[in-house]
Amino acid sequence: MELLPKGQKNSAEVSWEDQQKINEFSTHISKKDILTAELEKLQTEKEYIDDLSMEIELIDEDDNVDYKIGDTFVLIKQSEAMERLENQNGYLETKITELETQIEGLDSKLGALKKQLYAKFGTAINLER
């Protein structure tokens, strides 16, 4: 089975070093996909917590609210619930920042590898999705 257009031959010789770069590119893409999925999940969770915080702020400070810890709901004061939500929000912001930094690092590595591989193989290699 030939994947190149009719009449076009693959003249690029793939060395061991080139194959290692291609493998490294593939590994980085896989890591980026995993980190991106995790980032989206954390951003969604942060949005839910922001919405929940706004709703709980409307409740009187002396009132109790149901707060889920694990699989159990417990009654806690509104002020304590707000404090817990703020702590969770801070934790999520830290994790989101870490993931964004990791993704940026992978993007720079992927860009460098793309440049090297396209310089050698030109149109004989496709690194785009």
C-alpha positions in Angstrom: 0.0 0.0 0.0 1.4 3.4 -1.0 0.4 6.5 0.9 2.2 9.0 -1.2 0.5 10.5 -4.3 1.1 8.7 -7.6 4.5 9.4 -9.1 5.9 10.8 -5.9 8.6 8.7 -4.1 9.7 9.0 -0.5 13.4 10.0 -0.8 13.9 10.8 2.8 16.1 8.4 4.7 15.0 8.0 8.3 18.0 7.6 10.7 17.9 6.2 14.2 18.2 9.8 15.6 15.3 10.9 13.4 13.1 8.0 14.7 14.0 9.0 18.2 12.8 12.6 17.5 9.6 11.2 16.0 9.0 9.0 19.1 9.7 11.9 21.4 7.2 14.1 19.5 4.6 11.3 19.8 5.3 11.0 23.6 5.0 14.8 24.1 1.7 14.9 22.2 0.3 12.1 24.3 1.4 13.9 27.5 -0.1 17.1 26.3 -3.5 15.4 25.5 -3.6 14.0 29.0 -2.7 17.3 30.6 -5.2 19.2 28.5 -8.0 16.8 29.5 -7.1 17.2 33.2 -6.9 21.0 32.8 -10.4 21.2 31.2 -11.7 19.0 34.1 -10.2 21.3 36.7 -11.4 24.5 35.0 -15.0 23.1 34.9 -14.7 22.2 38.6 -13.5 25.7 39.4 -16.4 27.2 37.5 -18.8 25.1 39.6 -17.1 26.2 42.8 -17.3 29.8 41.7 -21.0 29.5 41.0 -21.6 27.6 44.3 -19.7 30.3 46.2 -21.9 33.0 44.8 -25.1 31.1 45.8 -23.8 30.4 49.3 -22.9 34.1 49.8 -26.6 34.9 49.5 -27.4 32.7 52.6 -27.4 34.3 56.1 -24.1 33.8 57.9 -25.7 32.0 60.9 -27.6 29.5 58.7 -26.4 26.0 58.2 -25.8 24.6 54.7 -25.4 21.1 53.5 -21.7 20.6 52.6 -20.5 17.4 50.9 -17.4 15.8 52.3 -16.7 12.6 50.5 -20.0 10.8 50.1 -21.6 12.4 53.1 -23.4 15.7 53.5 -22.9 17.5 56.8 -24.5 20.7 58.1 -21.9 23.5 58.6 -22.2 27.2 59.1 -22.3 29.4 56.0 -19.1 31.1 56.9 -17.2 27.8 57.3 -18.6 26.6 53.9 -17.4 29.8 52.3 -13.9 29.3 53.9 -13.7 25.7 52.6 -14.8 26.8 49.1 -12.2 29.6 49.1 -9.5 27.0 50.1 -10.7 24.6 47.3 -10.7 27.5 44.8 -7.1 28.5 45.7 -6.0 24.9 45.4 -7.6 24.6 42.0 -6.1 27.8 40.8 -2.6 26.5 41.8 -3.2 23.2 39.9 -4.5 25.0 36.8 -1.5 27.3 36.8 0.9 24.3 37.1 -0.9 22.4 34.3 -0.8 25.5 32.0 2.9 25.8 32.7 3.5 22.2 31.8 1.5 22.4 28.6 3.4 25.5 27.6 6.7 23.6 28.2 5.5 20.8 26.0 4.4 23.2 23.3 7.8 24.7 23.1 9.4 21.2 22.9 6.9 20.2 20.2 7.6 23.3 18.3 11.4 22.7 18.3 10.9 19.0 17.2 8.4 20.1 14.5 11.0 22.5 13.1 13.7 19.9 13.1 11.6 17.2 11.5 10.0 19.4 8.9 13.4 20.8 8.0 14.6 17.3 7.2 11.5 15.6 5.8 9.5 18.5 4.4 6.1 17.3 3.1 7.1 13.7 3.6 6.0 13.9 7.2 2.8 15.2 8.7 2.9 16.3 12.3 -0.4 18.2 12.3 -3.6 16.9 13.7 
